[in-house]
Amino acid sequence: MNAGAEVDGSCARVPAPSARSREGSLAEDGFVPSALGTREHWNAVYERELQTFQEYGDTGEIWFGEESMTRLIRWMQKHKIPLDASVLDIGTGNGVFLVELAKFGFSDITGIDYSPSAIQLSGSIIEKEGLSNIKLKVEDFLNLSTELSGFHICIDKGTFDAISLNPDNAFEKRKQYVKSLSMVLKVKGFFLITSCNWTKEELLNEFSEGFELFEELSTPMFSFGGRSGNSVAALVFQKKETFPWTNSGS
């Protein structure tokens, strides 16, 4: 599941904060509930993408563009993250980012997605690349198994965005997301999130319990009507030593 899976890297089809509609039925955070936030939508998306890959060898879109992958890997390189650090890609989709991490040298990589077709597609792409050191698992991040814990790095490129659009109580689902993150991430571990639905300030508020901002990553700027801004927010959080929920990731 990844909100960027249907776009060309600009998140054009996912409502950005500045474009949140004032019409229709709004959630309390200002988002209009959308099919982009449902499991059914992403199952259908990855069933189509899997069929396309099987027929034509097309791996599909790179979420938020190639630049987003390079940005994250450069950060990991800059901060000398060990190549044997455990990395979890939350909502891995077609798994292309997992492939890039493996090619860079990371050896303990796990990708999860609640869509079985996404995991099947990821596995096919990884096999085609001749890689064997990547773990894949069908997993709903909001309803985790006890097997996932102790990760040094967790990465999200659009999954939190999609959850935010869920028509069925997105507010509670976002809270559960933060709880799940606390369960899988080690104390002092890093959470790298890329979002086109949330601003920096909003993300700071969403992850204020148990996480602190470590760094803001540079993203492309846009100008419109004499005003400038970022269409994408990319932040690095670090898990605090004290956390409001008991978890096994400490």
Solvent accessible surface area in square Angstrom, and as a share of the most:
residue,aa,sasa,rsa
1,M,12,0.05
2,N,1,0.01
3,A,0,0.00
4,G,0,0.00
5,A,1,0.01
6,E,41,0.19
7,V,6,0.03
8,D,110,0.57
9,G,17,0.16
10,S,59,0.38
11,C,7,0.04
12,A,83,0.64
13,R,161,0.59
14,V,6,0.03
15,P,42,0.27
16,A,31,0.24
17,P,35,0.22
18,S,107,0.69
19,A,68,0.53
20,R,39,0.14
21,S,45,0.29
22,R,221,0.80
23,E,137,0.62
24,G,73,0.70
25,S,90,0.58
26,L,73,0.36
27,A,36,0.28
28,E,143,0.64
29,D,29,0.15
30,G,19,0.18
31,F,1,0.00
32,V,52,0.30
33,P,52,0.33
34,S,30,0.20
35,A,62,0.48
36,L,19,0.09
37,G,2,0.02
38,T,28,0.16
39,R,98,0.36
40,E,127,0.57
41,H,39,0.17
42,W,0,0.00
43,N,38,0.19
44,A,40,0.31
45,V,3,0.02
46,Y,0,0.00
47,E,100,0.45
48,R,133,0.48
49,E,29,0.13
50,L,16,0.08
51,Q,102,0.45
52,T,50,0.29
53,F,21,0.09
54,Q,116,0.52
55,E,101,0.45
56,Y,170,0.65
57,G,31,0.29
58,D,77,0.40
59,T,44,0.26
60,G,28,0.27
61,E,75,0.34
62,I,46,0.23
63,W,7,0.03
64,F,13,0.05
65,G,18,0.18
66,E,115,0.51
67,E,98,0.44
68,S,0,0.00
69,M,13,0.06
70,T,55,0.32
71,R,29,0.11
72,L,1,0.01
73,I,20,0.10
74,R,161,0.59
75,W,6,0.02
76,M,0,0.00
77,Q,109,0.48
78,K,130,0.55
79,H,60,0.27
80,K,170,0.72
81,I,22,0.11
82,P,81,0.51
83,L,86,0.43
84,D,101,0.53
85,A,5,0.04
86,S,13,0.08
87,V,0,0.00
88,L,0,0.00
89,D,4,0.02
90,I,1,0.00
91,G,6,0.05
92,T,0,0.00
93,G,0,0.00
94,N,1,0.00
95,G,0,0.00
96,V,21,0.12
97,F,2,0.01
98,L,0,0.00
99,V,6,0.03
100,E,57,0.26
101,L,0,0.00
102,A,12,0.09
103,K,117,0.50
104,F,77,0.32
105,G,32,0.31
106,F,1,0.00
107,S,58,0.37
108,D,45,0.23
109,I,0,0.00
110,T,7,0.04
111,G,0,0.00
112,I,1,0.01
113,D,2,0.01
114,Y,25,0.09
115,S,0,0.00
116,P,78,0.49
117,S,16,0.11
118,A,0,0.00
119,I,22,0.11
120,Q,99,0.44
121,L,1,0.00
122,S,0,0.00
123,G,26,0.25
124,S,32,0.21
125,I,5,0.03
126,I,11,0.06
127,E,134,0.60
128,K,132,0.56
129,E,74,0.33
130,G,65,0.63
131,L,41,0.20
132,S,114,0.73
133,N,59,0.30
134,I,20,0.10
135,K,107,0.46
136,L,50,0.25
137,K,62,0.26
138,V,75,0.43
139,E,13,0.06
140,D,35,0.18
141,F,9,0.04
142,L,36,0.18
143,N,116,0.60
144,L,29,0.15
145,S,39,0.25
146,T,130,0.76
147,E,131,0.59
148,L,13,0.07
149,S,45,0.29
150,G,22,0.21
151,F,15,0.06
152,H,77,0.34
153,I,1,0.00
154,C,0,0.00
155,I,0,0.00
156,D,0,0.00
157,K,3,0.01
158,G,1,0.01
159,T,0,0.00
160,F,1,0.00
161,D,1,0.01
162,A,0,0.00
163,I,7,0.04
164,S,1,0.01
165,L,1,0.01
166,N,24,0.12
167,P,74,0.47
168,D,95,0.49
169,N,85,0.44
170,A,9,0.07
171,F,74,0.31
172,E,92,0.41
173,K,50,0.21
174,R,11,0.04
175,K,77,0.33
176,Q,62,0.28
177,Y,0,0.00
178,V,5,0.03
179,K,73,0.31
180,S,1,0.01
181,L,0,0.00
182,S,0,0.00
183,M,63,0.28
184,V,0,0.00
185,L,0,0.00
186,K,75,0.32
187,V,41,0.23
188,K,95,0.40
189,G,6,0.05
190,F,30,0.12
191,F,0,0.00
192,L,0,0.00
193,I,1,0.01
194,T,0,0.00
195,S,1,0.00
196,C,3,0.02
197,N,0,0.00
198,W,11,0.04
199,T,53,0.31
200,K,60,0.25
201,E,116,0.52
202,E,50,0.23
203,L,0,0.00
204,L,57,0.28
205,N,104,0.53
206,E,25,0.11
207,F,0,0.00
208,S,60,0.39
209,E,84,0.38
210,G,4,0.04
211,F,5,0.02
212,E,75,0.34
213,L,62,0.31
214,F,85,0.35
215,E,42,0.19
216,E,91,0.41
217,L,15,0.08
218,S,101,0.65
219,T,13,0.07
220,P,65,0.41
221,M,129,0.58
222,F,94,0.39
223,S,88,0.57
224,F,168,0.70
225,G,73,0.70
226,G,86,0.83
227,R,193,0.70
228,S,79,0.51
229,G,20,0.19
230,N,73,0.37
231,S,53,0.34
232,V,12,0.07
233,A,15,0.11
234,A,1,0.01
235,L,1,0.00
236,V,0,0.00
237,F,2,0.01
238,Q,27,0.12
239,K,1,0.00
240,K,69,0.29
241,E,124,0.56
242,T,112,0.65
243,F,37,0.16
244,P,81,0.51
245,W,65,0.23
246,T,141,0.82
247,N,27,0.14
248,S,81,0.52
249,G,2,0.02
250,S,104,0.67
